[in-house]
Structure formats: C-alpha cells, structure tokens
Amino acid sequence: MLCKRIVPCLDIKDGRTVKGTNFVDLRDAGDPVELGALYAREGADELVFLDITATVEKRKTLRELVNRISHHINIPFTVGGGISSVEDVYALLQNGADKISVNTAAFRNPALVNELAKEFGSQCVVLAIDTRKEEDGEWYVYLNGGRVKTDVKCKDWAKQAVDLGAGEILLTSMNHDGTKAGFALDITKELATTLPVPVIASGGGGTMEHFVDVFNKAKADAALAASIFHFKEISIPELKGYLQDKKIHIRPV
C-alpha cells in the first residue's frame, strides 16, 4: 500500500508566502525559503509552490525563488503558476522543480497537458483544479486564481486531463479554502475513486481529524495544507504521529 502524503503549500505573492480565506483576504505568512526548509526538516512528504498571481499578472513563475527553495529541501518539489509551454517547464526543472502544476493554461489549451506528458512523463504533470460548489450542487472549474468561473464541471475536466496525460490531480475547494472547517469530502472522493491517478485534497484542513477524514472517508492520496503549518497551529511531526495512531499508512518522520 502506498503511503498517504502530507503536503505543505507555499502560496507566493510578491516573493512572500501568503494565505487567505476562500482565495481572498491574503495575509503574510513568512519567508518561503525558511518555511520550505522547515517543512523538509519536519518530515513533509512533498512541497508545493504556487505563484498565485503569475497568470493574472501575465508573467512567468518566480524561477530564482524556486531555485533558492530547492537548495534548502530534499523532498519532491512541485511548482505552479504561469506555466504555459514546454520551455517554461524546462526552465523550472533546471531550477530545482521535480514536478510542475498547470491550471488555467491547461484548461484554455488542453493539448498542453498531452504535450507536457509526452515531453516529461505523466509523473511530472500535476493538474491543479480550483473548484467551487454552486447552488445547483455541482462543482465547477474556476480559472485565474479563482477569479473566472467556467461552465465546465470539475469531474469532467479532471477526467479529460487524465486522459490527456496528467499524472496527478491537485484539487482545491474554493468553498473550503482557508476555513479550517474540513476538506471537501464529496468531490474529493468522487475523483479519488473514479480516476486512475493520485488525488491531492486541498482546502479546509484545520484539525488533525480532518486529515483522518480526507484519507479514510474521501480516499485522498495526499492532503495539502498551508495556514495550519505556516502559523504553527499543527506541526507536521505531531500530525504524522496522530495519523499513525489512527492506523493510517504514512511515512514516519
């Protein structure tokens, strides 16, 4: 059985780690190099770096910052934000990324997913989906850092992207983001039990029991969180110890 993964996330704006609620009201959460190094030392299984304004600002990911972080960690490193070409991915891999995350650019041009999978392998391509549950009970895809709603259902886009070669899904519930009220178990379970690739649940982790629920009830392969780690509410060793006590198969610290 594969180990479940704990994945801290660095949302980057203007070179700093930030965190908000429901994708707004951002506040400073610290230096990304220092945080990345801390999480690697504490036993995080992977680290995700998302340049959250690169697409909106129509610029490339902060490669120099990616490079600096990569020199302070020894765990798999996923980088996203503003990636729209094979050349972008080459540049990030050369600067220390192990995997890349594509979101808006992949939705606008689905062929990009296939192109990147052929060039770098599916294991390198993480499809990030920002999704919101609407009044009709369906989960829809949002673009540009949650600013633009589409009429495409999350489950349909996820399946299409996996068929095109995406090797992993990073699923963020905008309804739950930053609320610390628990992960979106319904849509996470729907994707995790129907897709042939790992699903990383993101948005809403606030207690250690929430992680138990997303692994046991929603069948997520990994759980991503930010503020609870950034603001020292829960430490990674503490969380992993708790999950082990709950008989969840996880890599020890």
SVG drawing of the C-alpha trace seen along z (x, -y; Angstrom):
<svg xmlns="http://www.w3.org/2000/svg" viewBox="-30 -42 51 44">
<polyline fill="none" stroke="black" stroke-width="0.4" points="0.0,0.0 1.3,-3.5 1.8,-5.8 -0.6,-8.8 1.3,-12.1 1.3,-15.3 2.0,-18.3 2.6,-21.8 1.8,-24.5 3.6,-27.8 1.3,-30.3 3.6,-33.0 2.8,-36.7 5.5,-39.3 8.1,-36.8 6.4,-36.1 4.3,-33.3 0.7,-34.4 -2.6,-32.8 -6.2,-33.8 -9.7,-32.5 -11.8,-31.4 -9.0,-32.8 -9.2,-36.4 -8.1,-38.5 -4.4,-37.4 -2.1,-37.9 1.7,-37.4 2.8,-34.0 6.6,-34.3 9.7,-33.7 9.2,-30.8 12.8,-29.7 12.7,-29.4 9.3,-27.7 10.3,-25.2 13.5,-24.3 11.5,-23.9 8.9,-21.6 11.5,-19.4 13.3,-19.0 10.0,-18.3 9.2,-15.4 6.8,-16.7 6.4,-14.2 6.4,-16.9 6.4,-20.6 4.1,-22.6 5.0,-26.2 2.2,-28.1 2.9,-31.5 -0.7,-32.6 -0.6,-35.9 1.7,-34.8 -1.3,-34.1 -3.2,-37.2 -0.1,-39.4 0.7,-37.6 4.3,-36.7 6.4,-33.6 6.9,-31.8 9.5,-33.2 12.3,-31.0 15.0,-32.5 12.9,-31.9 12.2,-28.3 15.9,-27.8 16.6,-29.2 14.0,-27.0 15.2,-23.9 18.6,-24.2 17.1,-24.0 14.9,-21.0 15.4,-17.2 11.8,-16.3 9.8,-16.2 9.0,-19.8 6.0,-20.8 5.9,-24.2 3.0,-26.0 1.9,-29.4 2.1,-31.0 3.3,-27.8 2.1,-27.6 4.8,-25.9 7.4,-23.2 10.1,-25.9 8.6,-27.1 8.8,-23.6 12.4,-23.1 13.3,-26.3 11.6,-25.2 13.1,-21.7 16.5,-23.3 15.9,-25.5 15.1,-22.6 11.4,-21.6 10.6,-17.9 7.0,-18.3 5.0,-21.1 1.4,-22.1 -0.7,-23.6 -4.1,-25.1 -5.6,-27.9 -3.2,-27.5 -4.1,-23.8 -7.8,-24.5 -7.5,-27.1 -5.4,-24.7 -5.9,-21.1 -3.3,-20.0 -0.7,-21.4 -1.3,-18.6 -0.6,-16.0 2.4,-17.9 4.0,-18.1 3.2,-14.5 4.9,-13.3 7.9,-15.6 8.4,-15.0 6.3,-12.0 2.9,-11.9 4.6,-11.7 5.9,-15.2 2.5,-16.8 0.1,-17.8 -3.2,-19.2 -4.4,-21.8 -8.2,-22.4 -9.7,-25.3 -13.4,-24.3 -16.5,-25.7 -19.7,-24.1 -22.6,-26.1 -26.3,-26.3 -27.2,-23.5 -25.0,-21.2 -22.4,-20.8 -18.7,-21.6 -17.4,-23.9 -13.9,-24.8 -12.6,-28.3 -9.6,-29.9 -7.1,-32.7 -6.7,-32.1 -10.4,-31.6 -11.4,-34.8 -13.1,-33.4 -16.0,-30.8 -16.5,-28.3 -19.4,-26.2 -17.3,-23.0 -17.9,-20.5 -14.8,-19.7 -15.2,-15.9 -15.4,-16.2 -12.3,-18.4 -10.4,-16.1 -11.2,-13.0 -10.3,-14.8 -7.0,-15.9 -6.1,-12.5 -7.0,-11.0 -4.6,-13.6 -1.7,-12.5 -2.0,-14.3 -0.4,-12.1 -1.9,-13.7 -4.8,-16.0 -4.4,-18.8 -8.0,-19.5 -8.7,-22.8 -12.1,-23.5 -12.7,-27.3 -15.6,-26.8 -13.3,-25.3 -10.1,-27.2 -8.7,-28.8 -11.8,-28.0 -10.2,-25.2 -13.6,-23.5 -12.6,-20.3 -11.8,-19.2 -14.4,-18.8 -15.0,-15.1 -17.7,-14.6 -15.8,-15.9 -12.5,-14.6 -14.0,-11.1 -15.7,-11.3 -12.4,-12.0 -10.2,-9.7 -12.4,-6.7 -13.0,-7.2 -9.7,-8.4 -6.6,-6.2 -4.2,-8.8 -3.5,-10.2 -5.7,-13.0 -4.3,-15.6 -7.0,-17.2 -6.6,-20.9 -8.7,-23.5 -10.1,-23.3 -7.6,-21.3 -7.9,-22.7 -7.7,-19.8 -5.8,-16.5 -9.2,-14.7 -9.8,-16.5 -6.8,-14.6 -8.1,-11.3 -11.4,-12.0 -9.9,-13.0 -7.8,-9.9 -10.4,-7.4 -13.7,-8.8 -12.7,-10.6 -9.8,-8.2 -7.4,-11.0 -3.8,-10.0 -2.4,-13.2 -3.6,-16.2 -2.3,-19.7 -2.5,-22.4 -1.0,-25.8 -2.0,-28.1 -2.1,-25.5 1.6,-24.8 2.6,-28.4 1.1,-29.7 2.3,-26.8 -1.2,-25.6 -0.3,-22.0 3.2,-20.7 4.0,-18.0 5.6,-15.6 2.5,-16.0 0.1,-15.4 2.0,-12.3 2.1,-10.8 -1.6,-11.3 -2.3,-9.7 -0.1,-6.7 -2.1,-6.3 -5.2,-6.2 -3.7,-3.4 -3.2,-5.5 -0.3,-4.3 2.0,-7.3 5.8,-7.7 7.2,-8.3 9.1,-11.5"/>
</svg>
